[in-house]
Every structure is written in C-alpha cells, then in structure tokens.
Amino acid sequence: MDPFEYAHKHKVVWMAQNTNLLPTTPKIKEAVIKSLDEEEYNNYPYKKGIFGLKEAILDDLGLPDFEVILTGGGTEALYIIMRAMLKDNDEVITSDPSYFIIHHFIETSKGIPTNLPIYKNPWKYTPEQINEAVNEKTKMILLIDPINPLGTGYSRDEVKAICEIANDNNLFVLNDITYRDFADNHTLTAEFAPERTIIAYSVSKNCGMAGMRTGALVAPPELMHGMRVFNTNDLSINILGQRAALAALETKNEWMPNVKKTTRNNQKIIKKCVDKTDGVFLPVYPSQANMFLIDIGERKIKPEELQNKLLYEHNIFVRAGNYVSKSFGNRFIRTSFSIPEEGVKKFADVFPRVVEELGK
Ligand SMILES: Cc1ncc(COP(=O)(O)O)c(C=O)c1O
C-alpha cells in the first residue's frame, strides 16, 4: 500500500510532512466554528480577503508597503510566481536537497532549476556558490530560509550577501519563509533587496494549519502588478482558512514561543538517540526549522526500507530522502518533530533497533 494511503488509514506518529501538531490557540477553532455557525460559507468572501487579514500578514512581516494575494497555501503562491516570472530557459538558482515541488513549478513554466549541491558543510548555499552559478540566463534566486529539508538557517550577513548578488545581477529573490517562526533569528531578503523580493507566505507549519490550505503571495506593488494576472482566486480563497489564519496571526506571539520550545526539546530527544546509533548522524543540529535529516549513508540502508519498516511495523511516518534530493536522497531520511513529545519518544525508542535490524 502507498505510504500515504496507509498513514491516512491508520493512527500514526506523523513525522513525514513538517506539519505542526502541537497546541497553538483555541481561538483558531473558535473562529472557524463562529464562521460555520454564521453560515458565512454561503457567500464568496470579499475578494481582497476578510478585513484585517492582509494587514495581519504585512504586520507579521513588518512590510506595510507590500501587497498581498491570498492563495491556497504557499504552494499556490509558488506556482503563480513561477508562471508570472519565468519564460523559456530562464534559470533559477536552486539547491539539492530542496523542496522539489517548487522546482517542478519552475520546469512547468519552462524555466531551469540549477540544483546546486548543498549536501555538505555548511549545508546551505554559500554566496560564492551562487555567484559562480549566475549567468546571463539567471532570472531568480530561490532562497528557502530556513531550508526544507535540512533545517539550516541563513545569518543576516549571508542574506545580505545573497541580496547583493541579486541587486548586482538584476535578479528576483524568491524568499520562501514557510519555517521562519521556528528559527532563532531570521532576516527577510526584503530588508536588503526590497524591490526584487517576492515572498511565499504560509500559515501551514507555524500556525499548525496545513489542512486549511491557506497562504499568500507577498510582493512590492511594482512586482505584484504582473503576478495578479496569474491569480486564479478571482473569488477569493476558503473563508474558514481565512478566519483561522486571522485568529492565529493575531495571537501568534502568545503561543509560538511554546511551540518552538517543545520543537527544540523534541530535537534534543532525537539527537540523543541518533548519537547512540552507530553510523548515523545529523548534518544540521540544532535545526532552525521543525525538521532535519538523519544521514544513514554509512549503514548502507536504503532510506525507503527504513521509512517503510518504521511505518508498516511501528506506525511511525518519516520520509525517505529521494523526496527532497535527486543526488543525495539515498543517504538520509527526513523527520519532523513539531509533534507531542510522546510520539518523538516512540521514534527515539524504535529508531536504533530498526537501523540495527536493517543494517545487518
Ligand atoms: C519550503 C516549503 N515551501 C512551501 C511549502 C508549502 O506549504 P503550504 O502550501 O502548506 O503553505 C512547503 C511545505 O512543505 C515547504 O516545505
């Protein structure tokens, strides 16, 4: 059976999609129930989004002069951006590992992702690497920060250096900040390249709202003009997701510190178990996101086999590396940990045994 079909049919410890299953705020549910009670779903929502949501997003980013298009998750924003910005053989600076659905959108839009190898120290782009890859075909730099799947974050100086490359070469910077709230420090590219920055914005992971499929495309007015043409949400996006997002953003500062704390503590539990397992290691620790990779290359275990054994024998769902890496996917699994501690403890208990069993 397909792993996702299995996982959706059974009660599993879900560590496969970087979702956030930790308590956030009851206000999200209250807002959704109120909307249902009022049968708000009978009408199309106001085209520009429910009152206050756009402002809440821009306030969260500290970018009052930017514009917002509400989208079905950050995913749809990424699709619209690529369709609007790319034409035949335009190159986009991308990495491997990465979140490949974005690369798929680049290719669908006739662009070419560069897939620069970053499965090595410092486990992220270096400005030098980007500089070397830029040529007359380059149109955009994709900066996922912190990066899925490694969990690496970029320092302010690194963001500045990358923006300088964009400014010098007339490139757009696509700042995918889906995991920003899990980082210790975060710098938006808008600080150093405001006219070139396009933001893919999501409330799926930080706010624990992946199922609501709510996100946004955020950009300065001059860039937004060309992207609006590709906005398919002429009649706005799901009203329940909008109500939930507003309730979450209005209260995020109150509960996000706790989500982050538990997430960090869960990382520690996994680190301990990885440290006591021979031939495996964490390339990035601590992760600045709610996921990281466990390298199992030395054990010569196939990641799919490890994924499947954990899932079908122990009801623990992690992701094999080939989902997020073409060149290095045979060396690791990805696991996320913004879930209740008991699930993480179960993983920590089972993982060393399963590695030993498969590694014989
Ligand atoms: C880097 C990155 N960007 C965007 C997304 C899309 O998130 P959503 O469409 O749920 O907002 C994900 C989801 O995993 C992601 O990892």
The ligand as an ORCA input file, in Angstrom:
! r2SCAN-3c Opt
* xyz 0 1
  C       9.753     25.103      1.638
  C       8.287     24.971      1.536
  N       7.596     25.905      0.882
  C       6.258     25.829      0.773
  C       5.556     24.787      1.310
  C       4.077     24.756      1.085
  O       3.329     24.929      2.190
  P       1.769     25.239      2.123
  O       1.300     25.116      0.713
  O       1.130     24.248      3.008
  O       1.654     26.656      2.616
  C       6.233     23.782      1.992
  C       5.508     22.622      2.552
  O       6.052     21.657      2.996
  C       7.629     23.872      2.114
  O       8.340     22.950      2.747
*
